[in-house]
Amino acid sequence: QVQLVESGGGVVQAGGSLRLSCAASGRTARAYNMGWFRRAPGKEREVVSAISWSGVITYYAASVKGRFTISRDNAKNTVYLQMNSLKPEDTAVYYCAADSSSIARAERNSYGYEYWGQGTQVTVSS
């Protein structure tokens, strides 16, 4: 089992920045492919960004490309999501997820992830 804990959410004005962290514990003998998802009120969960276990492969949703950056520190079992130029439409609960595939990939489909965190709220005010 892998436990994931997100942190770093909060309330920020439009144009501001936040950095989310996702710390993994448990069966972390090897690195996992990781993803960030979000769910806004009344909307379906959507992928935001993903990164392979090696950090070489990344994916960004079109809505965040150029504003968000995903990164990871495998020595700390932590994945980050730097969010800049935030917009009110970025308001959502953000979840990190772990994909145990041995294939290095930046999976954009939520069905590819076995482990999920509890989420952290991000609110962007206009």
Secondary structure, 3 states (H helix, E strand, C coil): CEEEEEECCEEEECCCCEEEEEEEEECCCCCCEEEEEEECCCCCCEEEEEECCCCCCEEECCCCCCCEEEEEEHHHCEEEEEECCCCHHHCEEEEEEEECCCCCCCCCCHHHCCEECCCEEEEEEC
